[in-house]
């Protein structure tokens, strides 16, 4: 992940329908959701869903699987993890973090 890819991903998420779509797909996991189900869940027209999904696809945050006349969307877990790692890789400057910082940012060091 680099700055440009991170900005693209974060920009794609900076809209309430796209953020809702992404979050629903994270919950759905690798099973994903059909486009029609997703449109109903975020309360938008199918054409609007297609527009928002295109932005998320271009950012690499989701994937699509065309199944005949249906489109199933899934979260791109590897890209999501890459973005999270990129955002937190220098957390606390490498020093021990305050207990209030989530463990995803600063995992507890393993004892040797």
C-alpha positions as CSV (number, residue, x, y, z in Angstrom):
1,X,0.0,0.0,0.0
2,X,1.3,3.5,-0.8
3,X,-0.1,7.0,-0.2
4,X,-1.9,7.2,-3.5
5,X,-3.7,3.8,-3.0
6,X,-4.6,4.8,0.6
7,X,-6.0,8.2,-0.5
8,X,-8.1,6.4,-3.2
9,X,-9.5,3.9,-0.8
10,X,-10.3,6.5,1.9
11,X,-11.8,8.8,-0.7
12,X,-14.1,6.0,-1.9
13,X,-15.3,5.5,1.7
14,X,-15.9,9.2,2.3
15,X,-19.6,9.0,1.2
16,X,-22.3,7.6,3.4
17,X,-23.8,5.0,0.9
18,X,-20.4,3.7,0.0
19,X,-19.3,3.4,3.6
20,X,-22.6,1.6,4.4
21,X,-22.1,-0.8,1.4
22,X,-18.5,-1.5,2.5
23,X,-19.5,-2.1,6.1
24,X,-22.3,-4.5,5.1
25,X,-19.9,-6.4,2.9
26,X,-17.4,-6.7,5.7
27,X,-20.2,-8.3,7.8
28,X,-21.2,-10.6,5.0
29,X,-17.6,-11.8,4.6
30,X,-16.7,-13.9,1.6
31,X,-20.3,-14.9,0.9
32,X,-20.9,-11.3,-0.1
33,X,-24.3,-10.0,-1.1
34,X,-26.3,-9.8,-4.3
35,X,-26.6,-6.3,-5.7
36,X,-30.4,-6.2,-5.2
37,X,-30.1,-7.2,-1.5
38,X,-27.4,-4.6,-1.0
39,X,-29.4,-1.9,-2.7
40,X,-32.4,-2.6,-0.4
41,X,-30.1,-2.8,2.7
42,X,-28.7,0.7,2.1
43,X,-31.9,2.1,0.7
44,X,-30.7,3.2,-2.7
45,X,-31.8,2.5,-6.3
46,X,-30.1,-0.3,-8.1
47,X,-28.5,2.3,-10.5
48,X,-27.2,4.3,-7.6
49,X,-25.8,1.1,-6.0
50,X,-24.0,0.3,-9.3
51,X,-22.5,3.8,-9.3
52,X,-21.2,3.5,-5.7
53,X,-20.0,-0.1,-6.2
54,X,-18.0,1.1,-9.2
55,X,-16.1,3.6,-7.1
56,X,-15.4,0.9,-4.4
57,X,-14.3,-1.6,-7.1
58,X,-11.9,1.0,-8.6
59,X,-10.5,1.6,-5.1
60,X,-9.9,-2.1,-4.7
61,X,-12.1,-2.3,-1.6
62,X,-14.7,-4.7,-3.0
63,X,-14.9,-7.4,-5.7
64,X,-17.7,-8.5,-7.9
65,X,-18.8,-11.9,-9.1
66,X,-21.1,-12.0,-12.1
67,X,-23.5,-15.0,-11.8
68,X,-25.6,-15.0,-14.9
69,X,-27.9,-12.0,-14.6
70,X,-26.9,-11.4,-11.0
71,X,-24.0,-9.6,-9.5
72,X,-22.6,-10.6,-6.1
73,X,-20.3,-8.2,-4.3
74,X,-17.7,-9.2,-1.7
75,X,-15.3,-7.2,0.4
76,X,-11.7,-7.4,-0.7
77,X,-10.3,-8.6,2.6
78,X,-6.6,-8.5,1.6
79,X,-6.9,-4.9,0.4
80,X,-8.8,-3.9,3.5
81,X,-6.2,-5.4,5.7
82,X,-3.5,-3.8,3.7
83,X,-5.1,-0.4,4.2
84,X,-5.5,-1.0,8.0
85,X,-1.8,-2.1,8.2
86,X,-0.7,1.0,6.2
87,X,-2.7,3.3,8.5
88,X,-1.3,1.9,11.7
89,X,2.2,0.7,10.7
90,X,4.0,3.5,12.6
91,X,1.6,3.7,15.5
92,X,3.1,5.3,18.6
93,X,6.5,5.7,16.9
94,X,7.4,2.1,17.7
95,X,7.2,2.7,21.4
96,X,4.8,1.1,23.8
97,X,1.2,2.5,23.4
98,X,-1.2,3.8,26.0
99,X,-3.7,1.2,27.1
100,X,-6.5,3.3,25.6
101,X,-5.1,2.6,22.1
102,X,-6.9,-0.3,20.4
103,X,-4.9,-3.5,20.1
104,X,-5.3,-3.5,16.3
105,X,-3.0,-0.5,16.3
106,X,-0.4,-1.7,18.8
107,X,-0.5,-5.4,19.5
108,X,0.9,-6.5,22.8
109,X,4.5,-7.5,22.3
110,X,5.2,-11.2,22.7
111,X,7.2,-12.1,25.8
112,X,10.4,-14.0,25.2
